[in-house]
Structures are given as structure tokens and as C-alpha cells.
Amino acid sequence: MSAESAAAASASEPILETRGLSVDFGGLKALDGLDLAVYPGEIVSVIGPNGAGKTTLFNAITATVAATEGDILFEGESLIGLDPNRVTSRGIARTFQNVRLFANMTVLENVMVSQHCRTSQNVIGALLYTKAFRREEEEIRRRGVEVLSFFGHRLVGYRFDQPAFTLSYANRRRLEIARAMATQPKLILLDEPVAGMNPTESTELTGLIGRLRDEWGYAIVVIEHDMGVVREVSDRVVVLDHGTKIAEGDYADVSVDPQVVEAYLGHDAAAAS
């Protein structure tokens, strides 16, 4: 973490906090008493072997799975009991490990429809095509164009009118991030954003993650298996294993922690190394 980020974190309250968070699936504890804090303007990477509970953490925060115990606080207020739409409207957006777009909608339509949580006009306004509805629709379009322009030439111009299914895999990943941005969040959860990308694409998206924080002011939590990306973007790294936190700190310290090495390599391999 930079000196500026560290100072900001120490002077502020967490934007996101989990307290004793547990999620059970039958007899399996996917998360077990997890305490986690994310501060405004911070990029936190959550890493761990497969099955560590990383995606379950995102699902619990965004209310797609229910917490069994504990609490999730966003800007000091509990998210427990809210539905996913309410969580989004509170200011949390996410992407998914498997890209989820409206394949037959255009690039611009995908970003416009994602702003539904911020609209105030109802079906009557749409049917009558009122002045207020037209004004809001134009504002949604303007914001969509602004968000897509963040990605440079990748998603603008003629691509506005292209169906999402015609995009390259990397551009579909970018579009999913754009949809998250369009909800006007304060916190973005990125689930394996560079998965399936080639090295050039991964490098470009790694730079974009930093810009999301620096230029748009988001706090960001990243799940990522690419340790090069984790090293480059993270102010802080949290390591999960079997639903519990086993390490936390700077990448340089966490990457050589004996518990982390054992979790990734197994006890025998870690001992041999």
C-alpha cells in the first residue's frame, strides 16, 4: 500500500466489513468466522486455493447466498436481509467468474440496462414517453457512453451498436466491468477479472484495475489466481483456506508465509521446498 493509501485507511472507517461471517452449505462451512475490512480507496486481493471460500464471500456480500452467522457492514450499516438489488443500490457492484452479459443486447444497451437500480421513472412514464422519462433515458445513455469511453477504443464508436455476443472474450470481460461501473458503485468486487486472457490482455486489464481506483475513486476487492496481477494491483492481500483467513498483509510478506505456501502446495510439497 502506498503511504497515501495507508494514511487514508488509518484515518477512515472501513467501507466494507465482515464480522464473524460464516456460510454453511449443509455440513460444509464455506466461510468460517471471517473478519475482513476494506477501506475507501483501497485495492484488496483475496486469494487462496480452489474451494477456499473466495467466491462464496462475494456471493454473501451481494446477497446471492445467505450468511449463516455474523454480519456484513457497508458504510457502517448491515447488509443482512437485503436482496441483491438493494445491495446494488447501496453501492456495491460485482463481476462474475463466468461472464454474464445480455448476449443479444448491444454493448450500449448492456450498460444502460444495468443502471435500472438508479432510475426513478416507472412503466407509465415509459408507455407515455413523458418528458421526464426522455430526460432520464438520455442521462442513462450519457452515463453509459462515459463509462464505455473509459476502455478507450475497445468499446466505443461502432461497437456501441454491436450485440454483446459478437465481442471478443477480452472485450466481454471489459463490458462486464463497464456494467458494474454504470451502477454508480462505491465498491466493486472483481471475480477473476483476467481469467482466460492472454498475457497482453492481462497486462492491459491489470492497468485498468489501478485506474478504476485512481480515476474513479472505487474501493476494489479482487479475487485472482494470477499472482502477477495480485502483486501489481494490491494494497493488501487476504489469504483464505477452507473458509478461514490464514494470512493478511503486503504481497511480499504474504507470498512467503509458511501457511500460505502450505495451503497452495500441500504440506509435503511445502516441507520439501
N, C-alpha and C positions, 0 to 999 in steps of 0.2 A: 504494500500500500504506500502511496506517495505521502510525504509529510503533510500536504494539504488535505488529502483524504483522511489520514489518521486524525488530524486535528478536528476536521468536520465531524467524524464519527464520535470522537470523545466528547464533543460539545453538544451532541444531539441525542434524542431518544431514537430507539430502533423504529424504522418504518414497518418492519415485519418482525414478529417474534413468535416462536413456538415455545410453549411451556409444558414439559412433560408429555409431549404428544405421542400417543400410541394409536396404531391402527391394526386391528386384528381381522384376519380372514379365516374364520373357523378357528382351528387351533394354531394357526400360524401368525406370529407377530411380525408384520411387515415393517412397522416402526415401533420402537420400544422406549418410551420416556424421553423423546428427543427435545433437547433445548437448543434453540438456534435463534440468532439475532442477525438482522440485516439492517444496515444504516443507510440513510439517504445518500445518494451519490456513490454508492459502493457497488463493486462487482464481486460477487461471491460465487466461487465454483463449488459444486457439490459432486464429489467423486466417490468411487467405490466399485467393487466387483459386481458382476451381474447378480441381481437378487438382493442387493444391499438395502433397497428401500427408497432409492432416489426418485423414481417416477411416482411412487406412492406418496412421497412428500408433496410433490407438485399437485397430485390429484386431491390430497387432503386440503391444501391451501385453496384450491379452486373449487372445492365442494363437489367434486365428482366421486369422491368416496367420503364416508363419514368417519370422523375421529371416534375412536373407542374411549379414549381418556385424554385429558389435557386440554389445552386451549391454543388457539391461533389468534394472534392480535395483529391488526393492521392499523397503523396510526393510533395505537392505544385502545382500539375497540375490537371486541371479539367478532370473529367471522363464523363461529359455530352456529349452526342452524340456518345460515343463509343459503339460498340456492345459487347455482353458478352465475346466473345473470346479475344477481345482486352483488356478488363478489366482483364481477367485471365492472359494474357501475361504481363500485367503491374505489377502483383504480388499480386493479391487478389484471394483467393480460398474460397470455402464455402461448407458446408454440408447442407442437407435439413431435414426438419421436418419428411418427409416421405422418407425413404431410396431409393436412386436412383442409382442402380448398373446395369451393363450389366449382367443379371442373368445367361446367358448361356456361358459367358466367364469365364475363370479360374480366380482365385484370382490374380495371377501374371499378366495375360493379362489385367485385370481391371486397375491395377496400371500402366502398360506400356502404355495403350492407353490414359490414362489421361495426358501423357506427350506430346501429339501432339503439344501443343502450344509452346513447346521448341525445336521442331525438325526443321531441315533445308533441309533434303533430300526430293525430290519430287517423283512423281509416276514413272518417268523414272528410277530413281535410284532403286526403288523397283522392277520394271519389269526386269531390267538388273542385279539386285542383285550385285551392284557395291561394291567395297572395302569401299568407303565412307559410303554407306548405311549399310553395315555389321558392320562397326565400330560404327556408331550411334546407331544401333539396340542393340549392345552389351552394350553400355553405358546406354541406356534406361533400359535394363534388370538389369544391375548392380545397378542402382539407385532404381529400383523397389524392388529388394531384400533388399537393405539397409533400405528403408522406412518400408517395412513389418517387418523387424527384430526389429524395434522399439517396436513392440507389443509383444515381447517375443515369446513364443511357440504358441501363438494364431493363427498366420497367416503364419507360415513358414513350411519348410520341405514338407511333402506330401500335405499340404494344398495349396502350390503353384499351383498345377495342379487340384485342386477341382473347379468345377463350383460354382459361387457365390451363386446360389440358394440353394446349399446344406449346407451353413453355418448356424449356429445358429443366432438368431436375434442380439445378442450382438456382434458377430463377423462380421456380416454385417455392423453394426454401426462402428466398428473399421476399416473395409475395406473402408468405405466411407471417414473416416478421412485420411486413408493412401492415397487414390486417391487425396485428396486435398493437402497433403504434397508433393506428387510427382510432382505437377505443379511448384514446387520451389517458393512458395509464400513468401511474407514478412508479410502478414496479412491473418489470417484465421478467417472466420465467421462460428461459430458453432450454428446451429439452433436446440435447444433442444437435445443435444447430449446424455442425459441419459434417454430420454423418452422411456417408456416400459421396462426398465431394472429392475431387482430385486435389493435389497439393496447391495448385494455383488458386482454385476456388476457395479452399480452406484459408489460405493466407488473406485473400480479399475479405472474406466474411469475418475473420478474426479482427481485422482493422475496423470493420463496421461495428462490431460489438463495443469497442472502445469509443467510437464516435457516438453511439446511442447514449452513452453516459455523458460524454464531454459536451456534445452539441445539443442534446435534447433533455438532459438532466435526469434520466431514469436511474433508479436503482435496479440492478440486474442480478438475478440468480441463474447460473448456468449449470446444467448437467452435461458433462462432456467426458468421453473416453480418450480423446486425443490430448495427450499430456502437453504437447507443444502449444496447443490453444490455451489450455489451462494456465500454463506458465506465462504466456504473453498477456492474458487479459485480467488475471485475478488480483484483486487487492487482498483477498483472503481465501483459503481453501478449507473446506469441511469434508472430512472423510467418514463415510458410513460403511458399516459392515453388519449384516444381519439386523438391520433396523436400529443400530445404536451408533452414536458418534464415537469414533476411536481416535481422532486427531483433528486439530484445527490450528491454523496459523498461516504463515507465509509459505508459498510453494516450496522454496528452498529447504525449509525445515520439515515440512510435511512429507516431501518426497523421499526423505531418508529415514523417516520414523520407522523403527523396527516393527511396530504393529501394522503400519500401512504396508510395508514390504511383505509381511507375512500374509495379510489379507489378500493381496494381489497374486502372490506367488505360491502360497501354501507353506505350511510350517517346514516341511522337509527342504523345499527349494530355498526358502529364506535362510535356513540354518546352513545350507551348503554354500550360499553366497557369502 
